[in-house]
Amino acid sequence: MKTYTAKPDSFEQAWLVVDAQGQTMGRLAVEVAKVLRGKHKPIFAPNQDTGDFVIVVNASGIVITGKKGAEPVYHHTGWPGALKMITRSGELAKKPQEAFRRVVRGMLPHNRLGDAMITKLKVYAGPDHPHAAQKPVSWMPAGLQGE
């Protein structure tokens, strides 16, 4: 018996819309990372990009719980001595799209495959998105239904 390997033309990648209003950042990011990676599909292969596209709307309404809002987040501008620091809650207030994208990127593989997967994540601070032509389907992870 041969091992099944998914070919790029043998499966379809769906477009899913998630409303992040009032959701906890980490719990939502875990579910989004699973879908981007393709772990929810029976054809999952760790060396292939079989995941779906995910559109996250209302990213400005994401909630950080506990003391995580005071944790520092560092980034370097590329210039000598230019290491910058901002708190997680400050980053979420200033750039909610980038804050959520950074958290999800940390949950994906740190290689070229992960780089390809993160391009399928589209994050918007407000309720509108320009992807109506792709006919996205509203989706809420089963683990987050009660929140």
C-alpha positions as CSV (number, residue, x, y, z in Angstrom):
1,M,0.0,0.0,0.0
2,K,1.3,3.4,-0.9
3,T,1.3,6.4,1.4
4,Y,-1.1,9.1,0.3
5,T,0.4,12.4,-0.5
6,A,-1.8,15.4,-1.2
7,K,-1.1,17.2,-4.5
8,P,-1.8,20.9,-4.8
9,D,-4.6,20.3,-7.3
10,S,-6.2,17.5,-5.4
11,F,-7.8,19.6,-2.6
12,E,-9.5,23.0,-2.3
13,Q,-8.6,25.7,0.1
14,A,-11.6,27.3,1.7
15,W,-11.9,30.9,2.8
16,L,-13.1,31.3,6.4
17,V,-14.2,34.4,8.3
18,V,-13.7,34.7,12.1
19,D,-15.1,37.5,14.2
20,A,-12.6,38.2,16.9
21,Q,-14.7,40.6,18.9
22,G,-14.5,39.7,22.6
23,Q,-12.3,36.6,22.0
24,T,-9.2,35.7,24.0
25,M,-6.1,36.3,21.8
26,G,-4.2,33.1,22.6
27,R,-7.2,30.7,22.3
28,L,-8.3,32.2,19.0
29,A,-4.7,32.2,17.7
30,V,-4.4,28.4,18.4
31,E,-7.5,27.6,16.4
32,V,-6.5,29.9,13.5
33,A,-3.0,28.4,13.4
34,K,-4.5,24.9,13.2
35,V,-6.6,25.9,10.2
36,L,-3.8,27.7,8.4
37,R,-1.6,24.6,8.9
38,G,-4.4,22.2,7.7
39,K,-4.5,20.0,10.8
40,H,-8.3,20.0,10.7
41,K,-8.3,18.1,7.4
42,P,-7.8,14.3,6.9
43,I,-5.3,14.9,4.2
44,F,-2.9,16.8,6.6
45,A,0.8,16.3,5.8
46,P,3.4,18.1,7.9
47,N,5.6,18.9,4.9
48,Q,2.8,20.4,2.7
49,D,0.6,23.5,2.9
50,T,-2.9,22.0,2.9
51,G,-4.5,24.6,5.1
52,D,-7.3,27.1,4.4
53,F,-7.4,30.9,4.2
54,V,-8.5,32.7,7.3
55,I,-9.9,36.2,7.5
56,V,-10.0,37.7,11.0
57,V,-12.3,40.7,11.4
58,N,-12.7,43.0,14.5
59,A,-9.1,42.4,15.6
60,S,-9.3,45.6,17.7
61,G,-11.8,43.8,20.0
62,I,-9.4,40.9,21.0
63,V,-9.0,40.5,24.7
64,I,-5.8,39.8,26.6
65,T,-6.3,38.1,30.0
66,G,-4.3,38.2,33.2
67,K,-0.9,39.9,33.5
68,K,0.0,39.3,29.8
69,G,-0.9,42.8,28.8
70,A,2.1,44.2,30.8
71,E,4.6,41.8,29.1
72,P,7.2,43.5,26.9
73,V,7.4,42.8,23.2
74,Y,10.7,43.6,21.5
75,H,11.5,44.4,17.9
76,H,14.6,45.7,16.1
77,T,14.5,48.4,13.5
78,G,17.7,47.2,11.8
79,W,19.7,50.2,12.8
80,P,22.5,49.8,15.4
81,G,21.2,50.2,19.0
82,A,17.6,50.4,17.8
83,L,16.0,47.6,19.9
84,K,12.4,48.8,20.7
85,M,10.0,47.7,23.4
86,I,6.2,48.0,23.7
87,T,3.8,46.2,26.0
88,R,1.4,43.6,24.6
89,S,-1.6,45.7,25.4
90,G,0.1,48.8,23.9
91,E,0.8,46.9,20.7
92,L,-2.8,45.6,20.6
93,A,-4.2,49.1,21.0
94,K,-1.8,50.6,18.4
95,K,-1.6,47.8,15.7
96,P,-4.1,45.0,16.4
97,Q,-3.6,43.4,13.1
98,E,0.2,43.0,13.6
99,A,-0.2,41.9,17.2
100,F,-2.5,39.0,16.2
101,R,-0.4,38.1,13.2
102,R,2.8,38.0,15.4
103,V,1.1,35.6,17.8
104,V,-0.2,33.3,15.1
105,R,3.2,33.3,13.3
106,G,4.8,32.0,16.5
107,M,2.6,29.0,16.3
108,L,3.5,28.0,12.7
109,P,6.7,26.3,11.5
110,H,9.7,28.6,11.5
111,N,10.8,27.9,7.9
112,R,9.7,28.5,4.3
113,L,6.5,26.4,4.8
114,G,5.5,28.7,7.7
115,D,6.2,31.7,5.6
116,A,3.8,30.4,3.0
117,M,1.2,29.6,5.6
118,I,1.1,33.0,7.2
119,T,0.4,34.7,3.9
120,K,-3.1,32.9,4.0
121,L,-3.9,34.9,7.2
122,K,-5.8,38.2,6.5
123,V,-6.4,40.4,9.6
124,Y,-8.5,43.5,9.8
125,A,-9.1,45.8,12.7
126,G,-12.7,46.6,11.7
127,P,-15.7,44.5,10.6
128,D,-15.1,45.0,6.9
129,H,-12.8,43.0,4.5
130,P,-12.2,43.2,0.8
131,H,-12.4,39.4,0.1
132,A,-16.1,39.1,-0.8
133,A,-15.2,37.7,-4.2
134,Q,-13.7,34.6,-2.6
135,K,-17.1,33.8,-1.0
136,P,-15.8,33.3,2.5
137,V,-17.8,31.2,5.0
138,S,-18.4,32.4,8.6
139,W,-16.6,30.1,11.0
140,M,-16.2,29.9,14.8
141,P,-14.0,27.3,16.4
142,A,-15.8,24.7,18.4
143,G,-13.7,25.5,21.5
144,L,-14.6,29.1,21.4
145,Q,-18.4,28.8,21.0
146,G,-19.2,29.5,24.7
147,E,-16.9,32.6,25.1
